Amino acid sequence: MSSVFADIGDMRKQPAPNNAVSATPATLPRLLTLKQLRTNLTISRTTVWRAVRLGTFPAPLQLTPTRIAWRETDVLAWLAAREAGGRHGIIEIGRR
């Protein structure tokens, strides 16, 4: 059994093949939970989901069957677009 673990240790020392995708913390997108969104944007859970449903807020990623998150880059782009367009509400009046 010790030889199996030795093989795994040897595999870690070998460089990844050229066609392998290697992700480092610097290349992974930062993900935000609903709680983090609510805290940073000071909006309610209902408002977030209503805006997602209306298409006025980025949709989350389904990470697992019970876990979702938003890409920070998507949320920042949404904020920048809101600032540039002069829109202040997350839900636009009259859109349904």
C-alpha angles and dihedrals in degrees: 000000000000090000090060091056091045089055091051090050090051091050091056091056094054118090118248116260116259092251094051119104110229118191122200126187088255092058099041115094115244110247126212126207124220089255091054091048092050092049097046098040095034093225131130127256090246092053092051093051093043090053091047090051091049092047094241094114130045116270117242127245117249101228097173133349089275104028130075134171141173125235108246089221091058092050092046091049089050090051092048091050091050092051093046093047095047093235115146107180124072091218117051116223115247097018114120 
